[in-house]
Amino acid sequence: MPTAVDENMIPDIRYVIFRKCTPAWEMPEQKLDSCNLTYFVQGEARYTINGQAVDLTPGSLLVLPSGSVRKGITFPDRLMHCFSVDFVLQNAKNQDIVPPFPFSSLPGRHEDIVHLFHELSFAWLNKQPGYIIKSRGLFLQILHRFLELIIFKVDSSAGDSRITRAIRYMAAHYSERISVKMMAEMAGLNPTYFGLLFRQEMGISFNRYLIQIRVRNAVDMLTSGEYKVSDIAEACGFTDVSHFYKQFKLIKGFPPSHSLPKKF
């Protein structure tokens, strides 16, 4: 079961750098006055964290809380390239929190994460209007990817691209008539093979996954209190109200009426 994580993490970014080391580069011993996240993408380095030596290779990640003491060196024949971010992390109550990662891990080098870091570095250096918001959004995406890889033990970028496209289409068009045959044609696959591939990737059948998407959207509409149940059934792609009730109860374990806001 995945580790529970407080998802109300709000980063306050203090400093961003893409560090490309020279042969003489050396990080002197320093005590951090904020958290630091460093992602190593090329070469090798040896850091000492609170007196403990750590050898770092491409794909390594260091996440250090404020107050940590660090120093580091690289190697002339294996010069280190890394992204480094100084930040403070708070929860929804404006309380400082410790990043939910081990101080050293090896999530591996992932090109989508490298791309996000380059975008973050570019936004931070150029400081165009709104760059604080953009930088925070990019950093949250980076934190989410590391949470996936390190804490939740999943990799959303590793799935079959044809199934990923199908899922995105379903999320955008759940109110329309969607079938295995239709999605298989979009993916250029035989319907039977597409159905098997979908179950292999997602762990459930195509139709079951589609119903879950429809029910999740129905819950949002019900809790808003702005729609009639019959309108919600149609808007979420169910053929009739009775089918909606049946599938909703199968998925949620209670009828749609239990999701309606209480009247005062």
C-alpha positions in Angstrom: 0.0 0.0 0.0 1.4 3.4 -0.9 2.9 5.6 1.8 0.6 8.3 3.0 1.9 11.8 1.9 0.5 15.2 2.8 -0.3 16.5 -0.7 -0.8 20.1 0.5 2.9 20.9 -0.1 3.6 24.5 -0.9 7.2 25.2 -2.0 8.8 28.6 -1.6 11.7 28.5 -4.1 14.8 30.4 -3.0 17.4 29.4 -5.7 17.7 27.3 -8.8 20.9 26.3 -10.7 21.9 23.9 -13.4 25.4 23.1 -12.2 28.0 22.1 -14.8 31.2 21.5 -12.9 34.8 22.3 -14.0 37.8 20.0 -13.1 38.7 22.3 -10.2 35.1 22.5 -8.8 34.6 21.8 -5.1 31.7 22.6 -2.8 33.1 23.9 0.5 31.4 22.6 3.7 28.2 24.6 4.4 25.2 24.4 6.6 21.9 24.8 4.7 19.4 27.4 5.8 16.7 25.9 3.6 15.8 22.6 2.1 17.8 21.4 -1.0 16.9 19.1 -3.8 19.7 18.0 -6.2 19.2 15.8 -9.2 22.3 14.4 -10.9 22.1 13.9 -14.6 25.7 13.4 -15.8 29.1 12.4 -14.4 29.9 11.5 -10.8 30.4 13.2 -7.5 31.1 12.5 -3.9 29.1 14.5 -1.3 29.5 14.3 2.4 26.2 14.9 4.2 26.3 15.4 8.0 29.6 13.5 8.0 28.4 10.6 5.8 30.0 10.1 2.4 27.6 9.5 -0.5 28.7 8.6 -4.1 26.4 10.0 -6.7 25.9 8.9 -10.3 23.4 10.0 -13.1 19.9 9.5 -11.8 20.8 10.0 -8.1 18.7 12.4 -6.0 19.6 14.2 -2.8 16.9 15.8 -0.8 18.2 17.6 2.3 16.3 19.3 5.1 17.3 22.7 6.4 20.2 22.5 8.8 22.0 19.8 6.9 25.8 20.2 6.5 27.2 19.2 3.1 30.3 19.4 1.0 31.2 17.8 -2.3 33.7 17.1 -5.0 33.5 15.8 -8.6 36.1 13.9 -10.6 38.0 15.5 -13.5 37.3 12.6 -15.9 33.7 12.3 -14.8 32.5 15.9 -14.4 29.2 16.3 -12.6 26.1 18.0 -14.1 23.2 18.5 -11.8 20.1 20.6 -11.1 19.9 22.0 -7.6 17.0 23.8 -6.0 16.9 25.6 -2.6 13.4 25.8 -1.2 11.2 25.9 1.9 8.3 23.5 2.1 5.1 24.3 4.0 1.7 22.7 4.5 -1.7 24.3 4.2 -1.4 25.7 7.7 1.8 27.6 6.8 3.9 25.2 8.9 7.4 24.2 7.7 7.5 20.6 6.8 10.3 18.2 5.9 10.3 16.9 2.3 8.9 13.3 2.3 11.9 11.7 0.7 15.0 9.8 1.9 18.0 12.1 1.8 19.6 9.9 -0.9 17.9 7.7 -3.5 18.3 6.5 -7.1 15.1 7.1 -9.0 17.1 7.0 -12.3 17.5 9.4 -15.1 14.2 10.3 -16.7 14.1 12.6 -19.7 10.7 14.1 -18.8 12.1 15.1 -15.4 15.3 16.5 -17.0 13.0 18.5 -19.3 11.0 19.9 -16.4 14.2 21.0 -14.7 15.4 22.8 -17.8 12.1 24.6 -18.0 12.3 25.5 -14.3 15.9 26.8 -14.7 14.9 28.8 -17.8 11.9 30.4 -16.0 13.9 31.2 -12.9 16.8 32.8 -14.8 14.6 34.8 -17.2 12.3 36.2 -14.4 9.5 37.2 -16.8 6.3 38.4 -15.2 4.6 35.6 -13.3 7.9 33.5 -13.1 7.4 32.8 -9.4 4.0 31.0 -10.1 5.5 29.3 -13.2 8.5 28.1 -11.3 6.5 26.8 -8.4 4.2 24.9 -10.7 7.1 23.3 -12.5 8.8 22.4 -9.2 5.5 20.8 -8.0 5.5 18.7 -11.1 9.0 17.6 -10.4 8.1 16.8 -6.8 5.1 14.8 -8.0 7.3 12.7 -10.4 9.8 11.9 -7.6 6.9 11.0 -5.3 5.6 8.6 -7.9 9.0 7.0 -8.4 10.3 6.9 -4.8 7.3 6.8 -2.5 4.4 5.4 -4.6 6.6 3.0 -6.6 5.0 3.8 -9.9 6.1 5.5 -13.1 3.4 7.3 -15.1 5.8 7.9 -18.0 6.6 4.2 -18.5 3.3 2.9 -19.8 2.4 2.1 -23.3 1.9 5.4 -25.2 -1.1 4.1 -27.0 -2.9 3.3 -23.8 -1.9 6.7 -22.3 -3.4 8.5 -25.3 -6.6 6.4 -24.9 -6.9 7.3 -21.3 -6.4 11.0 -22.0 -9.1 10.8 -24.7 -11.5 9.0 -22.3 -10.9 11.7 -19.6 -11.8 14.4 -22.1 -14.7 12.7 -23.9 -16.3 10.5 -21.2 -19.7 12.0 -21.9 -19.7 10.7 -25.4 -20.2 7.2 -26.8 -16.8 5.4 -26.5 -16.1 1.8 -27.4 -13.1 -0.6 -27.4 -13.5 -0.8 -31.2 -13.3 3.0 -31.5 -10.3 3.4 -29.3 -8.5 0.4 -30.9 -9.0 2.0 -34.3 -7.5 5.3 -33.0 -4.5 3.3 -31.7 -4.1 1.3 -34.9 -4.7 -2.0 -33.1 -7.0 -5.0 -33.3 -9.9 -4.5 -30.8 -9.2 -7.8 -29.0 -5.5 -7.0 -28.7 -6.3 -3.4 -27.5 -8.6 -4.8 -24.8 -5.9 -7.2 -23.6 -3.2 -4.5 -23.7 -5.4 -2.1 -21.8 -6.1 -4.6 -19.0 -2.4 -5.4 -18.9 -1.4 -1.8 -18.5 -4.2 -0.6 -16.2 -5.2 -3.8 -14.2 -8.9 -3.6 -15.2 -10.9 -3.8 -18.3 -11.5 -0.9 -20.7 -15.2 -0.7 -20.0 -14.7 -0.8 -16.2 -12.1 2.0 -16.4 -14.5 4.1 -18.5 -17.3 3.6 -15.9 -15.0 4.7 -13.1 -14.1 7.9 -15.0 -17.8 8.6 -15.5 -18.7 7.9 -11.9 -15.9 10.2 -10.6 -17.2 13.0 -12.7 -20.7 12.3 -11.5 -19.6 12.6 -7.9 -18.2 16.1 -8.6 -21.5 17.1 -10.2 -23.6 15.7 -7.4 -21.6 17.3 -4.6 -21.9 20.7 -6.4 -25.7 20.6 -5.8 -26.2 22.3 -9.2 -27.7 19.5 -11.3 -30.5 17.0 -11.3 -29.6 13.4 -11.1 -31.1 12.6 -14.5 -29.1 15.4 -16.0 -25.9 14.1 -14.4 -26.5 10.6 -15.8 -26.8 12.0 -19.3 -23.9 14.4 -18.9 -21.6 11.6 -17.7 -22.3 9.3 -20.6 -24.8 6.8 -19.0 -27.5 5.4 -21.3 -30.3 6.0 -18.7 -30.8 6.8 -15.0 -31.3 3.2 -13.9 -28.0 2.2 -15.5 -26.3 5.2 -13.8 -27.7 4.2 -10.4 -26.6 0.6 -10.8 -23.0 1.5 -11.9 -22.6 4.2 -9.3 -23.6 1.9 -6.5 -21.3 -0.8 -7.8 -18.3 1.6 -7.9 -19.0 3.7 -4.7 -20.9 1.2 -2.6 -23.8 3.7 -2.0 -26.4 5.4 -4.2 -25.9 8.8 -5.9 -28.2 10.5 -3.4 -25.6 10.1 -0.7 -23.3 12.4 -2.6 -25.8 15.2 -2.8 -25.1 18.2 -0.4 -27.1 18.2 2.8 -29.9 20.8 2.9 -30.1 23.1 5.9 
